[in-house]
Amino acid sequence: MPDSKTNKTSKLTPPSKSGGLFSDFKYFLWNKPAIPTRIKFTSEEKRDDYNQRIMQRVGEGVDGYTVLNVHQIGIEAPVSYVFNELLNWNGDSSCWPNYIAKVERIDDKIEEIRILPFGWKKYPFRFQKSFFGTHFIPLFNLNSIRVKRVPDAFDFDNARYLLYKCNGGYPIGIFMMYVRSSIADMGEKEQAQLFFTVGFNFYGKEYKSRQKYRNKLWEAVHNRVTSNVLNRLKQLSEWRIQKMESDEYLIY
């Protein structure tokens, strides 16, 4: 009879790797995520409260942005393992739509990244500075504000994070990937909680009303892609840790 631990591991698989633009669209845009991840703010006061907690935790607020989007997912893997998956973020990741938005590390460092639409480094068809008046190369740059690889001694939740300042064609100003231990008092049951936080600035708050529908489209695309990314990171982390545990069991 097969061991229950080995049998449990055999049921898990890593995320299917994308093979092109069509599969990127299928996996990250068309696919409905198994677990909803977006935290919905029921009032502006709750949004402000979340903003204050972010500022207190990492020293950066989002008051300068029109919209704060936060996604959260629980992962049954240690915080350190989940954070290592974040550190491995690159142009070959199975958890990111690299055919639509290619990740390019500068000097192979996690601290400085370019996101290139369709992998383009220059505008197609001899366009020099924009594509029909739209500037989107790079889609956005990520310049590290802080990479917290090791939690402080007084951190009760074992938190680690990647915090970036952004600029480019995609209208975000701040981007954070944050992982911590779950907190039982908040009803969190998994070993770790992973957060993706984005502060949107749609070219200045004063333009929000004029660009309402475009802003809604940006948000909808961002939310669907982000939710799929988090679900795939959960799948990859849990598959990897259970595979390691199974390999150790078989050795002994």
C-alpha positions as CSV (number, residue, x, y, z in Angstrom):
1,M,0.0,0.0,0.0
2,P,1.5,3.4,-0.9
3,D,2.5,5.7,1.9
4,S,-0.1,8.5,2.5
5,K,2.6,11.2,2.4
6,T,4.0,10.0,-1.0
7,N,0.4,9.7,-2.3
8,K,-0.4,13.3,-1.1
9,T,2.7,14.6,-2.9
10,S,1.8,12.8,-6.1
11,K,-1.4,14.7,-6.3
12,L,0.4,18.1,-6.6
13,T,1.9,19.4,-9.8
14,P,3.8,22.6,-10.6
15,P,2.1,25.3,-12.7
16,S,2.1,24.5,-16.4
17,K,4.7,26.6,-18.1
18,S,3.5,29.0,-20.8
19,G,4.6,28.4,-24.3
20,G,3.6,31.7,-26.0
21,L,1.3,34.6,-26.1
22,F,-1.8,32.4,-26.5
23,S,-1.0,30.3,-23.4
24,D,-0.1,33.5,-21.4
25,F,-3.5,34.9,-22.3
26,K,-5.1,31.6,-21.3
27,Y,-3.3,31.1,-18.0
28,F,-3.2,34.7,-16.8
29,L,-6.1,36.6,-18.3
30,W,-8.8,34.1,-19.5
31,N,-8.4,31.7,-16.6
32,K,-10.6,32.4,-13.5
33,P,-8.3,31.9,-10.4
34,A,-9.3,29.1,-8.1
35,I,-8.9,31.3,-5.1
36,P,-10.0,35.0,-5.1
37,T,-7.1,37.1,-3.8
38,R,-8.1,40.8,-4.0
39,I,-8.8,42.5,-0.7
40,K,-11.8,44.8,-1.3
41,F,-12.0,48.0,0.8
42,T,-15.6,48.7,1.8
43,S,-14.8,52.3,2.6
44,E,-12.2,55.0,2.2
45,E,-11.5,54.8,5.9
46,K,-10.5,51.1,5.6
47,R,-8.3,51.9,2.7
48,D,-6.6,54.6,4.7
49,D,-6.2,52.2,7.6
50,Y,-4.5,49.7,5.3
51,N,-2.3,52.5,4.0
52,Q,-1.1,53.4,7.5
53,R,-0.3,49.8,8.3
54,I,1.8,49.5,5.1
55,M,3.6,52.8,6.0
56,Q,4.3,51.5,9.6
57,R,5.6,48.2,8.3
58,V,7.8,49.1,5.4
59,G,8.2,52.9,5.7
60,E,6.3,53.7,2.5
61,G,2.8,55.0,2.1
62,V,0.5,55.3,-1.0
63,D,-1.1,58.6,-0.3
64,G,0.2,59.9,-3.6
65,Y,-1.7,57.3,-5.6
66,T,-5.3,57.2,-6.8
67,V,-5.9,53.6,-6.1
68,L,-4.4,51.0,-3.7
69,N,-4.8,47.4,-4.8
70,V,-3.9,44.6,-2.4
71,H,-4.0,40.9,-3.1
72,Q,-3.5,38.2,-0.5
73,I,-3.2,34.4,-0.6
74,G,-2.4,31.7,2.0
75,I,0.3,29.2,1.2
76,E,1.1,26.0,3.0
77,A,4.8,26.4,3.0
78,P,7.4,28.1,5.2
79,V,7.9,31.9,4.8
80,S,11.5,31.4,3.8
81,Y,10.6,29.0,0.9
82,V,7.9,31.4,-0.4
83,F,10.3,34.3,-0.3
84,N,12.9,32.3,-2.2
85,E,10.3,31.9,-5.0
86,L,10.0,35.6,-5.1
87,L,13.8,36.1,-5.3
88,N,13.8,33.7,-8.3
89,W,11.4,36.0,-10.3
90,N,12.9,36.3,-13.8
91,G,12.2,36.0,-17.5
92,D,11.8,32.2,-17.2
93,S,9.2,32.1,-14.4
94,S,6.2,29.8,-14.7
95,C,4.3,32.1,-12.4
96,W,4.5,35.3,-14.6
97,P,3.2,36.1,-18.1
98,N,6.6,36.5,-19.7
99,Y,5.4,36.4,-23.3
100,I,3.1,39.3,-22.6
101,A,5.3,41.2,-20.1
102,K,8.9,39.9,-20.2
103,V,10.9,40.2,-16.9
104,E,14.4,41.5,-17.6
105,R,16.8,41.7,-14.7
106,I,19.5,44.4,-15.0
107,D,22.9,42.8,-14.4
108,D,20.9,39.7,-13.2
109,K,19.9,41.5,-10.0
110,I,16.5,41.4,-8.3
111,E,16.9,45.0,-7.2
112,E,16.5,46.5,-10.7
113,I,14.1,45.1,-13.3
114,R,12.5,46.1,-16.6
115,I,9.2,44.8,-17.7
116,L,9.1,44.7,-21.5
117,P,5.8,44.3,-23.5
118,F,6.1,41.1,-25.7
119,G,9.8,41.3,-24.9
120,W,10.2,44.4,-27.1
121,K,13.2,46.6,-26.2
122,K,12.3,49.1,-29.0
123,Y,9.2,50.2,-30.7
124,P,8.1,48.1,-33.7
125,F,7.6,49.3,-37.3
126,R,10.2,52.0,-37.0
127,F,8.3,54.0,-34.4
128,Q,10.9,56.0,-32.4
129,K,9.4,57.2,-29.1
130,S,5.9,55.9,-28.9
131,F,3.4,53.6,-30.5
132,F,0.5,55.7,-31.9
133,G,1.2,58.2,-29.2
134,T,1.3,55.6,-26.4
135,H,4.5,55.2,-24.4
136,F,4.8,51.7,-23.2
137,I,8.4,50.6,-23.6
138,P,9.4,49.6,-21.0
139,L,6.0,48.7,-19.7
140,F,7.5,49.7,-16.3
141,N,10.8,49.9,-14.5
142,L,11.2,48.5,-11.0
143,N,13.9,50.2,-8.9
144,S,14.3,48.7,-5.5
145,I,13.6,50.8,-2.4
146,R,14.3,47.9,-0.1
147,V,14.8,44.2,-0.2
148,K,14.1,42.7,3.2
149,R,15.7,39.3,3.0
150,V,16.0,38.6,6.8
151,P,13.4,39.6,9.3
152,D,14.4,41.8,12.2
153,A,14.8,40.1,15.6
154,F,11.7,41.9,16.9
155,D,9.5,40.8,14.0
156,F,6.8,38.6,15.4
157,D,5.5,37.6,12.0
158,N,8.8,36.6,10.2
159,A,8.2,39.2,7.4
160,R,10.3,39.5,4.3
161,Y,9.5,41.7,1.3
162,L,10.6,43.3,-2.0
163,L,9.6,47.0,-2.3
164,Y,10.0,48.9,-5.6
165,K,9.4,52.4,-7.0
166,C,8.1,52.2,-10.5
167,N,7.8,54.3,-13.6
168,G,7.0,53.7,-17.3
169,G,3.9,53.1,-19.5
170,Y,2.0,51.1,-16.9
171,P,0.5,53.5,-14.5
172,I,1.8,52.2,-11.1
173,G,4.1,54.1,-8.7
174,I,4.8,51.5,-6.0
175,F,4.9,47.7,-6.1
176,M,5.5,45.4,-3.2
177,M,5.7,41.6,-2.8
178,Y,5.4,40.8,1.0
179,V,5.3,37.4,2.8
180,R,4.8,36.8,6.5
181,S,3.7,34.0,8.9
182,S,0.0,33.5,9.2
183,I,-1.7,35.1,12.2
184,A,-4.2,32.7,13.9
185,D,-6.2,35.6,15.5
186,M,-6.9,36.9,11.9
187,G,-8.3,33.5,10.9
188,E,-5.3,32.6,8.8
189,K,-4.6,28.9,8.7
190,E,-1.7,28.3,6.3
191,Q,1.9,28.6,7.2
192,A,2.5,31.8,5.2
193,Q,0.5,34.7,3.8
194,L,1.7,36.3,0.5
195,F,0.6,39.9,-0.4
196,F,1.0,41.8,-3.7
197,T,0.4,45.6,-3.2
198,V,0.3,48.1,-6.0
199,G,-0.3,51.9,-5.8
200,F,-1.8,53.1,-9.0
201,N,-1.3,56.7,-10.2
202,F,-3.3,57.2,-13.4
203,Y,-1.1,60.1,-14.5
204,G,-2.2,62.2,-11.6
205,K,-5.3,62.2,-9.5
206,E,-6.7,65.2,-11.2
207,Y,-7.2,63.1,-14.4
208,K,-9.1,60.3,-12.8
209,S,-12.6,61.4,-13.7
210,R,-11.6,62.0,-17.4
211,Q,-10.1,58.6,-17.8
212,K,-12.6,56.6,-15.7
213,Y,-13.2,53.7,-18.2
214,R,-9.5,53.3,-19.1
215,N,-8.6,53.2,-15.4
216,K,-11.2,50.5,-14.8
217,L,-9.8,48.5,-17.6
218,W,-6.2,48.8,-16.2
219,E,-7.5,47.7,-12.8
220,A,-9.5,44.8,-14.2
221,V,-6.5,43.4,-16.2
222,H,-4.2,44.0,-13.3
223,N,-6.5,42.2,-10.8
224,R,-7.0,39.2,-13.0
225,V,-3.3,38.7,-13.8
226,T,-2.2,39.3,-10.2
227,S,-4.7,36.8,-8.8
228,N,-3.5,34.2,-11.3
229,V,0.1,35.0,-10.4
230,L,-0.6,34.5,-6.7
231,N,-2.5,31.2,-7.3
232,R,0.4,29.9,-9.4
233,L,3.0,30.9,-6.7
234,K,0.9,29.1,-4.1
235,Q,0.8,26.0,-6.4
236,L,4.5,26.1,-7.1
237,S,5.5,26.7,-3.4
238,E,3.3,23.9,-2.1
239,W,4.4,21.5,-4.8
240,R,8.1,22.2,-4.2
241,I,8.0,21.9,-0.4
242,Q,5.9,18.7,-0.4
243,K,8.2,17.2,-3.1
244,M,11.2,18.0,-0.9
245,E,9.5,16.5,2.1
246,S,8.7,13.4,0.1
247,D,12.3,13.1,-1.2
248,E,13.6,13.3,2.3
249,Y,11.1,10.6,3.5
250,L,12.2,8.3,0.7
251,I,15.9,8.7,1.5
252,Y,15.3,7.7,5.1
